[in-house]
Structures are given as structure tokens and as C-alpha cells.
């Protein structure tokens, strides 16, 4: 790829370089060090500096479509090479320790000031990523852009000849050629999965903004179709944003949005940095932008500093928040390191005021007499994963042992916790609260409960769920075998409760310890 030379960058860097060395060499050095070989060294070092920045393309023009890290990486590479070449060059001239120290110090100062200067230049000239004020309404008009028709008093006056409905082909063309002109593959994804002719242009909006104001000003129930081209990672209160959007959309209304999931974030670091450096940077990024926002007290400091910008969000969390807020995800699409989703409003947002988010959380489960209980567990899934159970089940079905197959909601360390039962230790809280007993059927969600036959549903709610389920005795592999295993246990429990639980307790632990039975 051809690099376009920026003479402005070349001249500005040359001025900065010359000024730093003039100050440190001719102002701070004593006159006794103005020796002839020092001037020779300065000339050679200048040649080294010029070659290094030229070879690393530090003089190329900024491509503002690239992110900050990728744009500044040529400069960082030139700084590293320049400092590395300075060391052998200094000792080649056999300068005194004082001179070596001063020269290397001034070289380091140059690289730091240059980095700050180039960072400032990048951010000051980079076009804004959002249109915080300019909301584009797809009005019924023949103009490629919405034009304001004023009656002389500053009031927008619509053309009375224009009809409310917008022909599907014309609507599609305007969306393609105007509002999504820079995103042809995104338009293709939307148009191939949605019938654009079903929407009125006057109730459709395209924005690129993380400012919730641009949603709050919309009249409730007035929008059928909305696209926001700005990533959710920059929105401070995502749930509140979705809930407000839910109120503005009509039932069945479509919302198209995007976010960068955690795995794509990791891939971005690998693309922009050497492998080891990328992993190191990602580790600190993960702690700061993924872990810190979930910690009860520290998260206040995090949001005060970042304002919620550039937050790390997993795929499960992003989709789970949508379902929590009353949306159904219809389609997903990978686009420029983002996940683009098409979601439909199907209901009002959840009334659950405590969705799972922290390291230990409560899950709503079906208890005795069909009453809801909240089971305590250590997190093994991404936040808001519980709202995705039907979504994942419909696409993945069940695996061996009754678990959902290829469940992307489970974290890496969560899989380890499950193997060692570490995640289930907090359920002893439910045991001491007398909501569960030591041995019994698993506490399951209402969705999973609905998959069971009527006979088992009725038998299940006659007794408390247990910490040690009959699963570990029979080790069923299919849904039918799970149903048969639980029916067998419950039938025996009805006849001899204590005897049955003692037998199942010891048989379960025998299989766990000797036969290495695992729940997965």
C-alpha cells in the first residue's frame, strides 16, 4: 500500500527535533564539552533519525479511518528504533558518562514530546465520530437530503403535496444512496433481512450518536424503524438507553445497532500490535474496562473517569441487555470488527430490578409449590445471559446431559468453575434459608421448566429442589433420560423421603469421586 508523504509532519517533527537538541546541547552543556566529535555525532544522529522515521512511515499522512493506536504505531516504532540505535552510536564515540547521560536523556525527551504532540494533532484533526445534534429523519421528500422549508418565521413547513407513505423502492434507494452510502454491506445486510417497504419514512430515523438526548426527544410510540450507527460501547447507561428506545418504538418496531464484543476487541489488539505486546495491553484493558465496571464500589470511580466510553461488552451481555429491555434479536452480522444486530420490539422491558452482573448473583428458579426462588451462584456466564436462554436454545438445542449445546454464554473460567462445582458453593445460602434441601431435583428456570412434560412439572413443585441432583446417580445423556431420571427419584422420594435422599447422596458422591462424573 502506497504511503502518502505529509510535508507538514516532516517539517513539524524536524522543528521539534532541532529545538530539543539545541536546548539540551547548547544551553545545558558546559563549554568544555563542545568538542569536535560531538558535532560529528550530532550529524550522524540526525541521519539515523531521518532514516528511522522514513522507514517506519512516520511522515505519512494520518488516515483518520484508522483508530488512534494504529495511526500512532509508526511513530512508536520509530521512537523505539531511534533509542536503540542511539546506544551503540554513543559508545562508538567513547563519550564521557556525563555526555552519554545528557544525550540519551535529550533523545528520550524528544520521543516523549513528539508522542504527545502527534497524539494532540491526531485528536484535534480527527473528524467527530458522532452527529450529536444532526438527527436525520427519512421524511417523505424527493430531496436526497432533508431540507428545511421555512415560512419566514423559522418554522419548518412541510410540502403539502408530499404524501405520508413512501414507496418501498424509493425508500430503499434513499437509505442506500444517502444515509448508508458509506456502508454498502450494512445496507445489503439490512435490506436482505427486512422488508423496507413496510415502514413509513416519516416514522424512520437514522442517527450516529451516543447521546441519549437524541432518543429522549422522540415522541413515545412514534417510530417504526431506527438505525444508530454509533457503537453501544460508548453509551453510559445502556439499559436505560434501550428502555427509552423501547418506549419510542411501536410494537414490532425495528432497531438496528452495533457494538464491539470482547472477542473482537481482543482481535483488534492483535491486529494493531505485536503478539506479546497485544496480550499485555489487552490484559490491562480487560481489567480496567471489563472487570472494574462490575465491582460494587470501584465502578463509581471507573464511570466518573471514563463516562462509560469505550466499555468492553461481551456478545452475550450485549444481546442479553436487548432481551432484558423487551427486544428480540432477529439477525446478527459481523461488520468492520463490530456485531450489527437487527432487533424487534416484542414487549415492555423486564421488571427485574436486579439483573445478574457481579461475580456472585441470584438466578430466578422454580421452587416448591411453583413459587419463585432466587438461587445464589458464582458467575460462570457473561452478564445478562439468563435472558438469552430461549434465544440460545432455539438456535443450539440441547447437548448430552441436558445442557445447551455450544453455549457461548459460558466464560472460560466459568467452564472450570463448573467442572469443580465452585460456582454452586453459594447455593448453601439457599439451603440455610430452607429454600433447598441437600438432595433433590435441580433448581431450573421457568423456560427450562416449560420443556418438561406436565406429569414431571406437577411432581417437581411438590418438593424443594436440591444441592445434589439425581443426575449424578443416573448420568442421563438426553432430555428423555433426564425426565426419566427425575421421575424415578421423585417416585421413590414420595414413598421413602429420608431413605431415598441418603441413598442418592452416597451414590452421587461415589460417581463424582470414583467415576469422575461431571455435570459439564
Residue pairs with C-beta under 8 A, 6 or more apart in sequence:
3 57
3 60
4 60
4 61
5 59
5 60
5 61
6 59
6 60
6 61
6 62
9 58
9 59
9 60
9 61
10 59
12 117
12 121
13 53
13 58
13 59
13 114
16 110
16 113
16 114
16 117
17 46
17 49
17 110
17 114
20 106
20 109
20 110
20 113
21 42
21 106
21 110
23 106
24 102
24 103
24 105
24 106
24 109
25 38
25 42
25 106
28 102
29 99
29 102
33 96
33 98
33 99
37 93
38 95
38 99
40 93
41 89
41 90
41 93
41 95
41 103
44 89
45 86
45 89
48 82
48 85
48 86
48 89
49 82
52 78
52 81
52 82
52 85
53 59
53 78
53 82
56 74
56 75
56 77
56 78
56 81
57 74
58 74
58 75
58 77
58 78
60 74
62 71
62 121
62 122
62 125
62 126
63 71
64 71
64 122
64 125
64 126
64 127
67 268
67 272
68 119
68 122
68 123
69 272
69 273
70 272
71 122
72 115
72 118
72 119
72 122
73 272
73 273
75 114
75 115
75 118
76 115
79 111
79 114
79 115
82 107
82 111
83 104
83 107
83 108
83 111
86 103
86 104
86 107
87 104
90 100
90 103
90 104
91 100
95 103
129 208
129 230
130 208
130 209
130 210
130 211
130 230
131 207
131 208
131 209
132 209
132 211
132 213
132 214
135 205
135 207
135 209
135 214
136 146
136 179
136 205
136 206
136 207
137 146
137 202
137 204
137 205
138 166
138 171
138 174
138 175
138 179
138 201
138 202
138 204
138 205
138 206
139 146
139 158
139 162
139 201
139 202
140 162
140 163
140 164
140 165
140 166
140 200
140 201
140 202
141 147
141 159
141 162
142 162
144 174
144 177
144 178
145 178
148 156
149 156
149 157
149 158
149 159
150 156
150 157
151 157
164 200
164 202
165 200
166 200
166 201
166 202
167 197
168 195
168 196
168 197
168 198
169 197
171 196
171 197
171 199
171 201
171 204
172 191
172 196
172 197
174 201
175 187
175 190
175 191
175 196
175 206
176 184
176 187
176 191
179 206
179 227
180 186
180 187
180 190
180 206
180 227
183 229
183 335
185 335
186 333
186 335
186 340
189 331
189 333
189 335
189 340
190 196
190 227
190 256
190 342
193 330
193 331
193 342
194 254
194 342
196 225
199 224
199 225
199 254
200 224
203 222
203 223
203 224
203 225
203 250
204 223
204 224
204 225
204 226
205 218
205 223
205 225
205 226
205 227
206 226
206 227
206 229
207 214
207 226
207 227
207 228
207 229
207 230
208 228
208 229
208 230
209 228
209 230
210 230
210 231
210 234
210 235
210 309
212 235
212 236
212 237
212 240
212 241
212 244
215 241
215 244
215 245
215 248
216 244
218 248
219 248
220 247
220 248
221 247
221 248
221 249
221 250
222 248
222 250
223 248
223 249
223 250
223 253
224 249
224 250
224 253
224 254
225 253
225 254
226 245
226 248
226 249
226 253
226 254
226 255
226 256
227 255
227 256
227 257
228 255
228 256
228 257
228 258
229 258
231 258
231 259
231 260
231 338
232 238
232 241
232 257
232 258
232 259
232 313
232 318
233 259
233 260
233 309
233 310
233 311
233 312
233 313
234 308
234 309
234 310
234 311
235 241
235 308
236 303
236 307
236 308
236 309
237 308
238 313
238 321
239 321
239 324
239 325
239 355
242 321
242 322
242 324
242 325
242 326
242 327
242 349
243 325
243 326
243 349
245 255
245 325
246 325
246 326
246 327
246 345
246 348
246 349
249 255
249 345
250 345
251 345
251 346
252 344
252 345
252 346
253 344
253 345
254 342
254 343
254 344
255 327
255 342
255 343
255 344
255 345
256 340
256 341
256 342
256 343
257 340
257 341
257 343
258 335
258 338
258 339
258 340
258 341
259 313
259 318
259 338
259 339
260 268
260 313
260 337
260 338
260 339
261 313
261 314
261 315
261 318
261 339
262 286
262 290
262 312
262 313
262 314
262 315
263 314
263 315
264 334
264 337
264 338
264 339
265 282
265 285
265 312
266 282
267 337
268 337
269 278
269 279
269 281
269 282
269 285
270 278
272 278
273 281
285 312
286 312
288 302
289 306
289 310
289 311
289 312
290 312
292 298
292 299
292 301
292 302
293 299
293 302
293 303
293 311
294 357
294 358
294 359
294 383
295 358
296 358
314 382
314 383
315 339
315 382
315 408
316 381
316 382
316 383
316 384
316 385
316 388
316 408
316 409
317 382
317 383
317 384
317 385
318 339
318 341
319 329
319 341
319 384
319 388
319 391
320 382
320 383
320 384
320 385
320 386
320 387
320 388
321 384
321 387
322 329
322 341
322 343
323 329
323 384
323 387
323 388
323 391
324 349
324 350
324 352
324 355
324 384
324 387
325 349
325 350
326 345
326 346
326 347
326 348
326 349
326 350
327 343
327 344
327 345
327 346
328 343
328 344
328 346
328 391
329 341
329 342
329 343
329 391
330 342
330 343
330 344
331 341
331 342
332 339
332 340
332 341
332 342
333 339
333 340
333 341
334 340
350 387
352 364
354 362
355 383
355 384
355 386
355 387
356 362
356 363
356 379
356 381
356 383
356 384
356 385
356 386
357 383
357 384
358 379
359 378
359 379
360 376
360 377
360 378
360 379
360 426
361 376
361 377
361 379
362 374
362 375
362 376
362 377
363 374
363 375
363 377
363 386
363 443
363 445
364 372
364 373
364 374
364 386
364 445
364 446
365 372
365 373
365 374
365 375
365 443
365 444
365 445
365 465
366 372
366 373
366 443
366 444
366 445
366 446
366 449
366 460
366 461
366 465
367 373
367 435
367 436
367 443
367 461
367 464
367 465
368 435
368 461
368 462
368 463
368 464
368 465
369 461
369 462
370 461
373 430
373 435
373 436
373 443
373 465
375 427
375 430
375 435
375 436
375 443
376 426
376 427
376 429
376 430
377 423
377 424
377 426
377 427
378 417
378 422
378 423
378 424
378 425
378 426
379 411
379 414
379 423
380 410
380 411
380 413
380 414
380 415
380 417
380 418
380 423
381 407
381 409
381 410
381 411
381 414
382 409
382 411
385 409
386 445
388 409
389 404
389 445
389 447
389 448
390 447
392 404
392 407
392 408
392 409
393 404
393 447
396 404
396 405
396 406
396 407
397 404
397 405
398 404
398 405
398 478
398 479
399 405
399 406
399 520
400 477
400 478
400 520
401 471
401 475
401 476
401 477
401 482
401 519
401 520
402 471
402 476
402 478
402 479
402 482
403 519
403 520
410 418
414 423
416 422
417 423
418 519
418 520
419 518
419 520
421 519
424 467
427 436
427 443
427 467
428 467
430 436
430 443
431 437
431 438
431 467
434 464
435 464
436 443
436 464
436 465
436 466
436 467
437 463
437 464
437 465
437 466
437 467
437 501
438 466
438 467
438 468
438 501
438 505
439 466
439 467
439 468
439 469
439 470
439 500
439 501
439 504
439 505
439 508
440 463
440 464
440 465
440 466
440 467
440 468
440 469
440 501
441 460
441 463
441 465
441 466
441 469
441 470
441 486
441 489
441 490
442 465
442 466
442 469
442 471
443 465
444 465
449 457
449 460
451 479
452 460
452 483
453 483
455 487
456 483
456 486
456 487
456 490
459 487
459 490
459 491
460 486
460 490
462 490
462 494
463 490
463 493
466 501
468 504
468 505
468 508
468 509
469 508
470 485
470 486
470 488
470 489
470 504
470 508
471 482
471 485
471 519
472 507
472 508
472 509
472 511
472 512
472 517
472 519
473 485
473 489
473 504
473 507
473 508
473 511
474 481
474 484
474 485
474 488
475 511
475 517
476 482
476 484
476 485
489 500
489 504
492 500
493 500
493 501
508 517
511 517
512 518
